[in-house]
């Protein structure tokens, strides 16, 4: 299996999705009122799809996952470009931190980071911070799912695609207990030959918990990681 999607809850997928597509320079896959999908490709690195799905009540801060953007050497110019696209300044108590906090058009926070050596070859998304209870435990869990490797980043624990390119998964301690469903989660795609029952048995042994829901018969399986952050298994493309 492999990490395939970053899935964002949205009140208006086209509003939020179009903003992020322009912000990141990604490739349109689907553009419908209830779903927008756009592809991030990093040369020599992973391909990730950003999916904006319509929900009736997308949660606002404080998020457990968000995006940290790579400014490409000119943070001020990048911030101005994002403001011109519809982002707004956001004060979450960051004070004089060297990164800039903005909100996307639906009010969800993200950061434009200062230049760091750790962000070399990330592409436009420098990092995806994941907040939880135990960064070491959570990093080990996600390494087992994604095949991503330990990386010497700036967070307590970091993982990166084995190519050494593309975004970094950063694991940090949450400041407050999780409240409600995350508005951003990760999807993993099973590969041909992966047996869902065996995969579920393995990840549950690592601390995952299946989510009981009344959403009907769905082709994906919803779970939570050991810190309660949601993720999904998608069936193999050959299924």
N, C-alpha and C positions, 0 to 999 in steps of 0.2 A: 504494500500500500504506500501511498505517497500523499503529501500535502498538495491539495489542488485549489481550494477556494478560500477566500476571505469573504464571509457573508455578513452583510450589513442590513439591519432592519431599517426601514425607511417609511415615512408617511407618504412621500411622493418620490418613488424610485428614480424617475427621470430627472427631477431637480437635483437630488443628491448624487445620482450616478453620473450625470453630465458634468457636474462640478469636478468630481474626482477624475473622470476621464481626461478633462482638460488639464487638471492639476498635475497628473502623472504622465500624460502623453501615451495613454494605453489605447488598445485596439478594440473597437466595438464588436461584440459578439451578438448581443440581443438588446433591442431597444423597444420595450413595450411599456404601457402605462403601469403595469404591475410588477415588472421585472426588467432590470438593466444588468447586463453582464459585459465586462470589459477585461481585456487580457493584458497583463504585465509580463513582458518578456525581457529577461536580462541576458545579454550576450554571454554565452558560455556558462550560464547559471540556470536556475529554475524558472519555470513558467507558472504564474499564479493568476487565477481569475478572480476578479472582484465582482461579487454578485450583490445587487441591491434589491431586496425583496420587500414587497409591500406588507406592512403590518398595521393594525389599527392603533397601536399604542407603543411606538418606539421609545425605549427608555432614554432619558437624558443623563448627564453626569450624576454620580461619579462612575466612570466606566472601568471595567476590569481589563479591557483591551483597547488600545488605540494605535494610531499610526504616528511614527516619528519620521519626518521627511528629511532627505538629504538636500541641503541647499545648493550643492554644486559649487561651493567656493564663494558665493555672494549671497549671504543670508538676507540682507536688506532688500536686494532686488527680488529674491524669491518670495519674501513676505509681501512685497508690494504687488507682485503678479497674482498671488493668491487672493489678496484683498480685492483686486480688480475683477477677479472671477466670482466674487461673492462671499468670501470668508470675512469674518469679523474678529476683532481683537477680543481676547477672553482673559479675565483675571481669575485664576484659581489659587491665588496666594503664592505664585512662583517668585515674587519679589524681583531681585536683580539676577535671576538665573540667566545663563548665557543662551538658552533657547527661547524661542518665541512661541507663545500659546495662542492658537486661533481656534475658532469654531467654524465648522462647515455650514452650508446654508440651512441645515436643520438643527443647528445648535450643538452638534457633537464636537468635542474638543480633539485637537491634534496638535503636534508640535513641529516647528521648523528648527532643526538642530544646528548648532554651531559646527564648524569643521572639526572632525575628529579622525585620527588615523584609523580607528576601528571601522569607520564607515567606507573605507576604500572599496570600490567595485560593488557597492550595494545596489546601484540604480537609484531611482527616485524615492523609494521607500528605504530609509536607513534601517529602521527597526520596527518590530511589533512588540511593544512591552506587554507582558502578561502578568497581572498581579494575582498573588495567591498567598497561601499560608506558609509555604516552605519552598523557596526557590530551588534548592538542591534536589528535593524530591520531585518537584514539578518538571524540572529540566530533564531528569532521568526518565520520567514517564514519557515526555514528548520525544526524547531521543529514541526511545523504543518504538514509538509509533511512526515517526517520520523518517528515521535513518539519518537525520541531521546530526552533526558532530559538535562536541564541545568547542567553544570558540572563546578566545581571550578578548572579550569585549569590555564594556565599561559597567555592565550590570553585575549583580552578585553571581548570576549564572547566565550563560548565553549559548545558543546553538546556531549553527549555520549549515546550509547545504554543503555536501562534501566537495563541491566545486570550489568553495571558498568565495563564491560570488552570490549576489542577491541579498535580500533583507535578512536581518538578524532577528531571531526570536530571543527576547530578553525576559528573564524571570526575576521579579521583584516582590517584596513583601507588601501586601495590601495594608492601607492605613485603617480600614474599617471593614466590618463584616459584609459579605456579599448580600445584596438585597435585590431579589428579582432576577429575571432573565437578562443576560448580557445582550446588548444591541449589536455586538460584533462577535462572531464565532468562526472557528476553523472547520473546514470539511476535508476529510481524507478519502481518497478513492482507492477501493480495493482493486487489485490486479488479477488478471486471469490466473487461476490456480489458488487464489486465496479463498479459504473456506470461512464464511462469516461466523459460523458457530465456534470454530476454533479460534478465530481472531477475538471474538467477544470473550471467550473463556480466558485468553491470555491477558487482555487489557483489564478485565475485571480483577484478575489476580494482581495486577499492578496498581489497582486502586480506583479504576473507573467504575461508575455507577450508571446503569441504564435509566433513562427518563421514562416514566409512565406518563402517557398523554392520551387525549381523546381527539386527536387530529385525524382520525381515520386511518386507512391502509396506505402507508407511505413507502416509497422505494428505498428510503434511507433509514438508518438507525441512529437515534439520538442518545447521547450519553453526556456525563459530566466527568471531568478529570478529578484528581484527588482534592483539588481546591474548590470544586464545584463549578468550574467554568465549562460551558457547554461546547460540544463538538459533535460532528456527525460522520458516520461511515456511509459513503455512497457505493452502490454496487459497481462491479467491474464494468467497463465500457463494452465488454464483449458479452455481458449478461443479456 
